[in-house]
Structures are given as structure tokens and as C-alpha cells.
Amino acid sequence: MIDPQLLRENPDVVRQSQRARGDSVDLVDAALDADRQRRSAISDFESLRAEQNAFGKTVATASKDAKPALVAEAQDLAARVKAAGQAVTEAETAFDRIVGSIANPIIDGVPSGGEENFTTLREVGGKAAFDFEPRDHVELGELLKAIDVTRGAKVSGSRFYFLSGMGARLEIALMSMALDTALAEGFTPLITPTLVRPEIMKGTGFLGEHADEVYYLPADDLYLTGTSEVALAGFHADEILDLTDGPLRYAGWSTCYRREAGSAGKDNRGILRVHQFNKLEMFSYVLPEEAEAEHDRLVALQERMLQACELGYRVIDVAAGDLGSSAARKFDIEAWVPTQGTYRELTSTSNCTTYQARRLDIRYRTESGKTAPVATLNGTLATTRWLVAILETHQQKDGSVLIPDALRPYLGGLEIMEPVL
């Protein structure tokens, strides 16, 4: 959730963020009112508790004749204390509900508006051009016997697929190269659970307006994760972290699941928008004042991967209305997809400031000895979708595909993928 102190001391910052996101500004005033009621209820409770404690001493020292009346009065006071305690619980629940529906305040400079209002920060590499009619990744996948969407649909339904032969090998090579990149930068590898408890899913902010994207298993009360970010955030829930030696950085390898609700008729062909895929996700726990520098660091690693795959791409500053509730800023990297004549997202990296840590109670100890929420960041380093851009960008006229130099060591030195007759 957002910082209650920021809400009280500078509500206009929160209002401006809500406005930029296209979210309800009235929620801020409702939260302020709920906060006042919560603090008033706490004050009333503490006052009554103090009165009860003092009265208890009076009862203890009273004469035998005076005690019956005093005991009756004490019982009345105890009932009032209990009612006040209940009022505190209700006020805190109301406050948490309202504040929990306010998205993370955006960082200065984030563009206002929706999905189409992003700002392009830079374009790197050229847009692949051919002296022949390029094939899309599905046709290439069929020629190479690397992608089989027909059998995927037969077995599991639409938006499922098989990676076979060189398709499977290419994905493993890509993920392995990403893991080596993360290891060289001090990330600890984790293979994460893909089923998590509701409190972890909620804590990371995935059960808000996009909850319909998440698969839920009601018999077990567990959620399938759409990114290992969820498990990586929950890894240190309810803990006090030692960040004296620097950030804690993890690289989570997992299969991911998304319902793709509301995307009927959108990107139906191929493996751009699917229900199941693999991903290597970076996740950092850092001091709040170091979060923006860490964000740039994650983007630099993502760009290193895109360049290693010899892909043309652009980096965009995602608009406020397209951030999701947890991110205060998000940079996407989109690769050029030749047959679509446009850039398509391959990576996202988000600075969630202290939003997730407050919800999951992840703290560090300050110099004063008190605890405070850490900042969390996440970013994709490789995922199945990258195969789309790699196949289409490096295709040859005969349907073969050149393998980027950096990936060849992970494929036994193989230089080219040939069509399978």
C-alpha cells in the first residue's frame, strides 16, 4: 500500500498520481477521512485503556464495602474498552481497504495517460529488412519443426503450443544465456513455486483490476503465477533484511500462466500471447533511495540481452495508466517484429518503490535502529516470446534462420537452423 505519512502530509502528490493514471481522485479524500477515523478510534481506545489501568489500581486498594460498586464500574469500563477495541479493528479494516485500492504514486516524469501515451526514450539497432517476402514466426516454426501450434491446440486448446527440436533447444539456450548474464552480475538463481497463497498474490498487487488474468484453484485456495515476480516478492515476506552489503538480487526461472482474459481475437496467431510460457525474471530488494539507480541497472542488463540476440529495439517509458497498481515507473523494451511492421514488448522492468514491501511486511533496519520498508524492483531477462523476434529477424530466404553469435555456444556451436524436410 502507499505510505500513510505521504497521504497525510502531501495528499496532492497522491491526487496527481491518481489523475495521471486515470484512477479515482476521490479515493484520496476517502482515505484521508478513513485515516482520521482510524487515528481517532485508536486515541479513544488508548485513553480508555489508560483509564481502565488506573481504575484497576483503585479497585485493588478499595475497602471491602466499596469494592462491589467499584467492580461493577470496572466491568462497565471493560465493556467500553472492548467496544473501543472493536471500533479500532473496524476503522483499520476500512482504512486498509480504501488505501489498498490506491495505486502506487508515480515517479516524477512518468507520462500521463493510457497505453498509447508512452514516451520513446531511445531506439537501438536497425529494423530488419529483406529482399524477399519474410515469413512470420509461425511459418518459420513449421518449416524448422520448432513450433507446433496445431498440436498445442489439439492437446490444450487455443493459445497453447509445443516447442520441439530446435524450438525447444533455442528457448533453453536463450534462458541459459540470460541466467549466465544474471549470475555474472551477482544475482542468486531461484527456481520458484508457480502456485502461491492468496496473501502473496494480493501483496504483490496482482489481485486488483487485473485479477481476471490470474488462474485460480479454488479447491486448494492457490493461484498460478503469471510471473515469478510474485514468488520472488513473497520469498522475504514478513522479514527484516540486512542490506548493509548492498541489494539482494534474485533471478527466478519459472513457467508462467496467464488467462489472457479479454484478449479474444488479439494476437491469436503463434506464440505472442499465450497461456503458458517460460521466463527468467530479475528481482531486487534495495534501499528506497537506491531504487531508481537499480531500475536503470536492470534496464541495462535487458538491453545487453537484446543486443546479444542482435535485435533492433526501442525502450519506452510506460504511461501512468498502463503501469499496473504496484509500479511507480515501468520501462518496456520492444523488439522489431518484421512481419508485423511494429515493435512488440519483450521485456518490462518496474520500480515498485515500497508499495509491495508495505503489503508484504518486508523491512530493513535503519541507522537509528528502527525498521522501514525496502524497495522492490523486477524485470524480465528472457522469455518464450523472444523466439518470435529472433526467428523473424534472422530468417533467410530459404526458411533457414541464422543463430546470433552469442547464442551459438549454448547450441554446441550451431550457426544456422535449417528447415526440416
N, C-alpha and C positions, 0 to 999 in steps of 0.2 A: 504494500500500500504506500501511499505518499507520506511524506514527512509531516506529522501533525504540527510541528513547530512552524514549518513553512506555510502551512494552511492558515495558522493563526496570525503569523507575523507579516506575511506577504501574499494574501489571497489573490491579489491581482495577477501575480505570476501564474497561479493555477488557472484563473479565469482565462487569461490569454492563451494558455496551452489548450484548454478545452475548446476555445473558439477556433484555434488553428486546426485542431483535429476534426472539427465539425461535431463535437460532442456537446452535451448539455452544460451550459454555463450555470444554470440554476442549481446544479448539483453542488457547486461550491458553497452557495449560501445555505443549502440544506445541511451540508457537512459542518459548516460553522455553527449553525444552530444546534445540531446534534452534539457538537463538541462542548458547547456551553452547557447544555443539559447534562451531559456526562460529567463534566467537572463539578457542576452544582450538586449532582447526586453524590459524587464522591465526597465533597465537602460536608454535606449533610450527614452522610454515614460516619465519617471520621469524627464529627462533632458529637454525634450520639454515642459512638463507641467510647470517646473520652469521658462523656458524662456517665456512661454505664460503669466504666472502670472506677471512677471517683465514687460513685454511689455504692459500689460494691464494698469499698472500704468503710463507708458509713454504716452499712448493714452489718458488717463484721464486728464493729465496735459498739453497736447499739445495745441497749439494755434488753432484758428478756421481754419486758412489757411492750417495748417499742418495735420489736422485731417483726411481729406479724404484719403490721401495716406497711413497714418498710419492704418486707419480702414481696407483698402484693404489688407495691410500687415498682420494685425491681423487675418483677415478671412483666409488668406493663411496658417498662423501658426495654426489656429484652425483646418483646414483640415488635416494638418500634424499630429497634436495631435490625432485626431480621427483615422487616419490611423495607428498611432503607437499603440493606444489602441487596435485596431483590431488585430494588429500583436501580441500583448501580449496575447490576448484571444486565437489566433490560436496556439501560441507557448505553452501555458499552456495546451491546449487540447491535443496537440501532446505529451507533456511530460507525462500527466496523462495517456494517452492511453498506452504508452510504459512501464512506470513504473508500471502501474496497471497489466501488464501481467507478471511481475517478481514475483515469489513466495516468501513467507516469508523466509528470510535467516535462515537456520537450526542452531540449537544449537550445540556447540561442543560435539562430542561424538556420534551423530546420525550416524548409519551405512549408508554407501553409497549403491546405487543400487536399485533394484526393489523389488517387493512383496516378493520374496523368500529370500531376503538378510537380514531379520530381525535378531536381536540378542536376544536369550533367556536369560532373567535376572534371573528367578527362576521358579521352578516347585513346586507346593504345593498340598499335598493330593495325594492319590493313583489313579491309573487308575482302574476303576470299572471292576471286573472280576466276572464271573458267572460259576456255574457248570451245566448250561443249555444253550440252544441256545437263546440268548437275542432277544427280539422283538425290532423293531425300533419304533420311536415315533408315526408314523402314525398308525401302527398296534395296539399299546397300546392305542392310542387315540380312535380308533374304538371300542376296547374291553370295554373301560371305557365310551364310548359315550361322549368323551371330545373334540374330534377334528373331524370335518366333512369337508374334502377337496372336496368330490364329490359334495355335495350341494353348497359349495362355488364356484366351477367351474360352476355349473348349473346357479347360480344366477349372477355371476360377471365375469366369465372367469378364465383362468389359474392364478395360484399364489394368489388366494383368498380362504378363508376358513371360517367356523363357529367354534367358541369355544362354547361348550354347556355344561350344567351340571357342572361337576367337572372341566372341562377345563376352563370355564368362572370363576368359583369360585377361582381356583388356580391362574389365572392371577391377579385377583383383590387382592387376598391375597399377592401375590408377590409384586405388586405395592404398596400396603398399607404398607408392611414391609419396603420397600425402602423409602417411604415417611416419616415414623417414624424415620428411620435412619438419613435422611437428617434434619428433624426437630430437632432432638437431637443435631445436630452439628451446629445449628443456621441458616439453610437455610430458606428462605422465600418461601412458596409454591405459585406457579402460575399455573393456567390452561390457556394455551396460545392460541392465534389465530393460526389456521393452514393455513390460507390464508394470504399472505403478499405482499406488494408492491415490484416492481422490484428493487427499490433502496436499500431496506433492504436485499433482496436476493443477490443482487450484492455485497453489502457492506460486507456480511459475507463470500464471496468468493465462492459461490455455482453456479455462472453462468459462470465459466471458462470452462475448458476442460471436466468437468462432467455435463455440463448443460443439456445433453440429458437424465440425470437421473431424471430430475425435471418435474413434471406435470405443465402445463401452461394453464390458462384460458384466451384466447385472448379477448373474449367479455368483460371481466372485467379488463384485464391487471393485473392479480393477479397470484401468484404462490402458489401451495400447498407445504407445507414444508415437508422435509424428516426427520426432527428432530426439536424439539422445541428450539434447539440452535439458530436457525435463529431469531425467535421471541424474545428470551431472549437477544440476542445481540442488536436487534433493540429497545428493551424496553427503553434504555437510550441514543438512538441516539440523537445527537445534544445537549447534556447536559454536564454540568460541575459537576462532582460527588464529594461528600465530603467523603474522605476515611480516615479522621483523627481518626475514631474509628475502623478502620480495613476494610477488604474487604467487598464488597456487594456480598452476595451469594444467589442464587435462585435455586429452584427445580421446573422445568417445566414439568407438566403432559400433554401429548397430544397424539392424534392419528397422525401417521406419514405415508407419502405416497412416494413411490419410483417407478419409471417406470421400473427399472431393465433392462434398455436397454443394449443390447449386452450380455445378460446372457442366451440366448436360450440354452436349453439342460443342464444347470448348476443348480444343486440343485433343480430340478423340484419337487421332492417328498417332501411332507409335508410342514412345515412352517418355514424352514430355510431362504429361500429367497423369500419374498412375497411383494406384492404391498402395503399392509396396515397392520399396527401393532401399538401397544401402547408402550409408552416409558416414563420413568421418567429420565429427564436429569438435571444434575447439571451444574450450570453456575456461574462463579466467575469473578468479577471486582476487580482487585488488583493493587497495585503499581508495576511498572515494575520490581523493584529489588526483589519483593516477589513472582514473578511468578513461579520460579522453585520449591520453597518450597510448594506453593499451589498445584502444579502439583502432587507432592508426596502425599500430603494430600488427594487429590481426588482419587488417586490410592488406598490408604489405605482404604478408605471407600468402594470402589468397592470390594476389597479383603475381607473386613468384610462381605459383602453381599454374596459373593461366598462361603465363609466358613460357613455362616449361612444356606445356602442351601445344605451344605455337598457335594460340588462338587470338584472333582480334576481339577486343572487348571494350566496354566503357564502364566507368564507375559512376554511380548516381547517388545523390543524397535524397533519400526517400521522403516524400511529403508526409506531413504530420498525420493526415487522415488515413495513411496506409501503413502506419508503424505497428499496429497492434498495441494492446494496452500496456505491455511491460517495457517496451523500448522507448528511451528518451531520444535516441537518434539511431538511424539504421542506414548503412551503406550497402547497396546491392552492386554486384558485378555481373554484367550481362554480356554474354558472348554472341558474336555474329553468327546467325544460322543462315547459310546461303540460300537454301530453297525457300525460306520464308521471307527473305529480304528484310530482316529485322533483328534486333538484339533480343535475346531471351535470357532470363535470370539463371545463373549457375550458382551464385553464392549470395548469402546475406550475412552481415555481421552487425550485431546490435549491442549498444551500450544501454544496459538496463539500470544504470546507476544503483541506488539502494532499494529499488522497488521490490525485486524478488526476495532480497535478503530480509527485508522487514517482514514479509509474509511468511518466510520460512525460518525466521529467527536465527540468522547466520550473522555472527558478530566478530569483531576483533577488539583487543584491549588497547585503549588509547594511552598516551603518556601519563595521563592523570590517574590511570588505573580503572577508569570506567570503561564500559563496553559501548560500542556503536556499530550500526550495520555496515557490512562491507558493500562493495560494488561488485556486480556480476556482469560479464560480457560473454557473448557467444558468437561463433562464426563458422560457416561451412568451409571445409578444406577440400572435400571431394565428394561427389555423389553420382549415382547412376545417370542422371540427366546429362552429365558431361559427355557421355558417349555420343549424344546427338551432334554436338558441335564438333567433336573430334572426327567422327566418321564423315560428316558433310564437308568440313573444311579441308581434309587431307585426301579426299577421293581423287581417283584418276579416271580417265575416260573409259577404261575397260571395266570399271567397277571395283578395282583394287583400291586399297587405302594405305597410304604411307604412314608409318608409325613415327610419331615425334621422337627425336633423338633421346630425350630424357627418359622416355618410357621403355626404350629398347632393352636396357639391362634387366628390366623386370619381366621380359618376354624371351629370355635366352638369346638376346641379340637379334631377334627377328626385326627385319626392316620394313616388310610390307605384308599386308593381309591380302590374300588372293581369293577371288571368287571360287566357290566350291561347285564343281560341275556334277 
